[in-house]
Amino acid sequence: MNFLAVLDYEHLDNGMFLTAFARSLAQKKESGIIIHSDSEYTDRLIQTGMMREDARLRAIKDLNHRLIALFADQGVSTIGVNGYQKSLIQIKDDQIYINRDQVHRFPSQPMLLISGLAEDLSSKSPTALSLPDMALSFQNHFNINEITLFSMDESSSFIKGDFPMDIIPSEKDQDFLEKHIPKSFRGFNKKVKLSTPDTF
């Protein structure tokens, strides 16, 4: 796998971002891993009366299907899987285990879209992972050079001069974090590549 891209909470309800991201994916010659969690869709499900954890699990599963369809519309062949399926991702005592053999069984050409739902070995049920923890685990398991995050600043898609840039989120000032970095990654102390959908 040649890259690891993170679709975070703040971007997953942004249709313009997702379309631009899919167009960039369509231009890539190499395969990669795209990981995602949930979005504001979780809150909308809660408003219908669902419990928060049930709503989050449902939202993540639904998003996986919706993203595959959106990528297909842009001509991107994608294999979508939830992390708990085929015991792909398991968690026990806060340790994340990734089944590398299972990942390598997937065809090498299409993109691989993986949701942050792992199999909890204690409860034997799906559980939502921290997206930063999941990203770091995949980077380490597959020796991927960098984790790619996307700026939250919508104007960054038009002002492309500074992107992509290598940063350590935890070392940036508060103004930069609030402008560019997804909330879940603001304390992340490893190097990431900050990009836009157009410069990815």
C-alpha positions as CSV (number, residue, x, y, z in Angstrom):
1,M,0.0,0.0,0.0
2,N,1.4,3.4,-1.1
3,F,-0.5,5.9,1.0
4,L,-2.7,6.2,4.1
5,A,-5.4,8.9,3.9
6,V,-7.7,9.8,6.8
7,L,-11.3,10.9,6.3
8,D,-12.3,12.5,9.6
9,Y,-15.5,13.6,11.2
10,E,-15.3,17.1,10.0
11,H,-15.0,16.1,6.3
12,L,-17.4,13.2,6.0
13,D,-20.5,15.4,5.6
14,N,-18.9,17.8,3.1
15,G,-20.0,16.8,-0.3
16,M,-17.7,19.2,-2.2
17,F,-14.7,17.9,-0.3
18,L,-15.6,14.3,-0.9
19,T,-16.2,14.8,-4.6
20,A,-12.8,16.6,-5.0
21,F,-11.1,13.9,-3.0
22,A,-12.6,11.2,-5.2
23,R,-11.4,13.0,-8.3
24,S,-7.9,13.1,-6.9
25,L,-8.1,9.4,-6.1
26,A,-9.1,8.7,-9.7
27,Q,-5.8,10.2,-10.8
28,K,-3.7,8.0,-8.6
29,K,-1.8,5.1,-10.3
30,E,-0.9,3.4,-7.0
31,S,-3.2,1.7,-4.5
32,G,-3.7,2.9,-1.0
33,I,-5.7,2.7,2.3
34,I,-8.4,5.2,3.2
35,I,-9.7,5.1,6.8
36,H,-12.8,6.8,8.2
37,S,-14.9,7.0,11.3
38,D,-18.3,8.6,11.8
39,S,-19.8,12.0,10.9
40,E,-22.6,14.4,11.9
41,Y,-24.9,11.6,10.6
42,T,-24.4,10.0,14.0
43,D,-26.2,13.0,15.6
44,R,-29.0,12.9,13.1
45,L,-29.6,9.2,14.0
46,I,-29.6,10.1,17.7
47,Q,-32.3,12.6,17.0
48,T,-34.5,9.8,15.7
49,G,-34.2,8.1,19.1
50,M,-31.2,5.8,18.7
51,M,-28.7,5.3,21.5
52,R,-25.4,7.1,20.8
53,E,-23.3,4.0,20.5
54,D,-25.8,2.3,18.3
55,A,-26.1,5.4,16.2
56,R,-22.3,5.7,15.8
57,L,-22.0,2.1,14.7
58,R,-24.9,2.5,12.2
59,A,-23.4,5.8,10.9
60,I,-20.0,4.3,10.3
61,K,-21.4,1.3,8.4
62,D,-23.6,3.4,6.3
63,L,-20.8,5.8,5.5
64,N,-18.7,3.0,4.2
65,H,-21.3,2.1,1.7
66,R,-22.0,5.7,0.7
67,L,-18.3,6.4,0.2
68,I,-17.9,3.4,-2.1
69,A,-20.8,4.6,-4.2
70,L,-19.4,8.2,-4.4
71,F,-16.0,7.0,-5.4
72,A,-17.5,4.7,-8.0
73,D,-19.3,7.8,-9.5
74,Q,-15.8,9.2,-10.1
75,G,-14.5,6.0,-11.6
76,V,-12.6,4.9,-8.5
77,S,-12.7,1.1,-7.9
78,T,-12.8,0.6,-4.1
79,I,-13.1,-2.3,-1.8
80,G,-15.0,-1.3,1.3
81,V,-14.8,-3.2,4.5
82,N,-15.7,-2.6,8.2
83,G,-12.7,-3.3,10.4
84,Y,-14.5,-6.0,12.4
85,Q,-15.3,-8.0,9.3
86,K,-13.0,-11.0,8.6
87,S,-11.3,-10.2,11.9
88,L,-9.4,-7.5,10.0
89,I,-9.0,-5.2,13.0
90,Q,-9.3,-6.5,16.6
91,I,-8.8,-4.7,19.9
92,K,-8.1,-6.1,23.4
93,D,-7.0,-4.2,26.4
94,D,-6.6,-1.0,24.3
95,Q,-4.2,-2.9,22.0
96,I,-5.1,-2.8,18.3
97,Y,-4.3,-5.9,16.2
98,I,-4.4,-5.7,12.4
99,N,-4.6,-8.9,10.3
100,R,-1.9,-8.1,7.7
101,D,-2.5,-11.4,5.9
102,Q,-6.2,-10.5,5.4
103,V,-5.3,-7.1,4.0
104,H,-2.8,-8.7,1.5
105,R,-5.6,-11.1,0.3
106,F,-7.5,-8.1,-1.1
107,P,-6.8,-7.4,-4.8
108,S,-3.8,-5.0,-5.1
109,Q,-5.3,-2.6,-7.6
110,P,-8.4,-1.0,-6.1
111,M,-8.3,1.4,-3.2
112,L,-9.1,-0.1,0.2
113,L,-11.6,1.8,2.3
114,I,-11.7,0.7,5.9
115,S,-14.0,1.9,8.6
116,G,-12.9,2.4,12.2
117,L,-15.0,-0.4,13.6
118,A,-12.9,-3.1,15.2
119,E,-13.8,-6.5,16.7
120,D,-13.7,-6.1,20.5
121,L,-12.2,-9.5,21.6
122,S,-13.6,-9.0,25.1
123,S,-17.3,-8.3,24.2
124,K,-17.2,-10.1,20.7
125,S,-18.9,-7.1,19.2
126,P,-18.0,-4.2,17.0
127,T,-16.5,-1.1,18.7
128,A,-15.5,2.3,17.3
129,L,-11.7,3.0,17.3
130,S,-10.0,6.3,17.9
131,L,-9.1,7.5,14.4
132,P,-5.5,8.6,15.4
133,D,-4.8,5.3,17.0
134,M,-6.1,3.4,14.0
135,A,-4.0,5.6,11.6
136,L,-0.9,5.0,13.6
137,S,-1.5,1.2,13.8
138,F,-1.9,1.0,10.0
139,Q,1.1,3.1,9.4
140,N,3.3,0.9,11.6
141,H,1.8,-2.4,10.4
142,F,2.4,-1.6,6.7
143,N,5.4,0.7,6.9
144,I,3.6,3.5,5.2
145,N,5.7,6.6,5.0
146,E,3.1,9.1,6.1
147,I,-0.4,9.7,7.3
148,T,-2.3,12.2,5.2
149,L,-4.8,14.5,6.9
150,F,-6.8,17.1,5.1
151,S,-7.1,20.8,6.0
152,M,-10.5,21.9,7.4
153,D,-10.0,25.3,5.9
154,E,-12.2,25.3,2.8
155,S,-10.3,28.2,1.2
156,S,-7.1,26.0,1.2
157,S,-8.5,24.2,-1.8
158,F,-8.2,27.5,-3.7
159,I,-5.0,28.7,-2.1
160,K,-2.8,25.7,-2.8
161,G,0.6,27.2,-2.5
162,D,1.3,25.9,1.0
163,F,0.0,22.4,0.5
164,P,0.9,19.6,1.1
165,M,3.0,20.3,4.2
166,D,4.6,18.1,6.7
167,I,3.7,19.0,10.3
168,I,3.4,17.6,13.8
169,P,-0.1,18.7,14.9
170,S,0.8,18.9,18.7
171,E,3.5,21.4,17.9
172,K,1.3,23.9,16.1
173,D,-0.4,26.9,17.7
174,Q,-4.0,27.0,18.6
175,D,-5.0,29.2,15.6
176,F,-3.4,26.8,13.2
177,L,-5.0,23.8,14.8
178,E,-8.5,25.3,14.8
179,K,-8.2,26.4,11.2
180,H,-6.7,23.3,9.7
181,I,-6.6,20.2,11.9
182,P,-9.5,17.8,12.7
183,K,-10.3,17.8,16.4
184,S,-9.3,14.2,17.0
185,F,-5.8,14.9,15.7
186,R,-4.9,18.1,17.4
187,G,-2.9,16.4,20.1
188,F,-1.3,14.0,17.7
189,N,2.5,14.0,18.2
190,K,3.7,12.2,15.1
191,K,4.5,13.7,11.7
192,V,1.6,13.9,9.2
193,K,1.2,15.3,5.7
194,L,-1.4,18.0,5.7
195,S,-3.0,18.3,2.3
196,T,-6.2,19.4,0.4
197,P,-8.3,17.1,-1.8
198,D,-6.9,18.8,-4.9
199,T,-3.2,18.5,-3.8
200,F,-3.5,15.0,-2.5
